Amino acid sequence: MGRWQSRVALGGTDMLLFRWIASLLLLASALCFVFYLGTGRVQYKRWGLLVFKWTVIAGLAFFAVLIFGRLV
């Protein structure tokens, strides 16, 4: 039972770190879109889409690893 409790505690820290990183990346993406709306420069729109795309990909990979860990 002690082994299970240590895994749960570690998972909580990993999840908290992931949530902060994902939140900051989504905020950066939103700021890029706001800059695009304010300036009209397409460069900001591309950056916003790029950051958003990689945030979604990283999130899917993170949750795939969590699900795989539960199965194994």
C-alpha positions in Angstrom: 0.0 0.0 0.0 2.9 2.4 0.6 4.0 2.0 -3.0 0.6 3.1 -4.2 0.6 6.2 -2.1 4.0 7.3 -3.4 2.8 6.9 -7.0 -0.3 9.0 -6.3 1.8 11.8 -4.7 4.2 11.9 -7.6 1.3 11.9 -10.1 -0.2 14.9 -8.3 3.0 16.9 -8.7 3.4 16.0 -12.3 -0.2 17.0 -13.0 0.2 20.3 -11.3 3.3 21.1 -13.3 1.6 20.1 -16.5 -1.4 22.3 -15.7 0.8 25.3 -15.1 2.8 24.8 -18.3 -0.4 24.2 -20.4 -2.1 27.3 -18.9 0.9 29.5 -19.6 1.2 28.2 -23.2 -2.5 28.8 -23.8 -2.2 32.3 -22.3 0.8 32.9 -24.7 -1.3 31.8 -27.6 -4.2 34.0 -26.6 -1.8 37.0 -26.3 -0.6 36.3 -29.8 -4.1 36.4 -31.1 -4.8 39.7 -29.2 -1.7 41.2 -30.8 -2.9 40.0 -34.2 -6.3 41.7 -33.6 -4.6 44.9 -32.4 -1.9 45.2 -35.1 -3.3 43.1 -38.0 0.1 41.5 -38.5 -0.3 37.9 -39.8 3.0 36.9 -38.0 1.2 37.0 -34.6 -1.6 34.9 -35.9 0.9 32.3 -37.1 2.7 32.3 -33.8 -0.6 31.9 -31.9 -1.6 28.9 -34.0 1.8 27.3 -33.7 1.9 27.6 -29.9 -1.7 26.4 -29.7 -1.1 23.4 -32.0 2.0 22.2 -30.0 0.2 22.8 -26.7 -2.6 20.4 -27.9 -0.1 17.9 -29.2 1.8 17.9 -25.9 -1.4 17.6 -23.9 -2.5 14.6 -26.0 0.9 13.0 -25.5 0.8 13.6 -21.8 -2.6 12.0 -21.3 -1.6 9.1 -23.6 1.3 8.4 -21.3 -1.0 8.6 -18.2 -3.5 6.2 -19.8 -0.7 3.8 -20.9 0.7 3.9 -17.3 -2.7 2.9 -16.0 -3.0 0.0 -18.4 0.5 -1.4 -17.7 
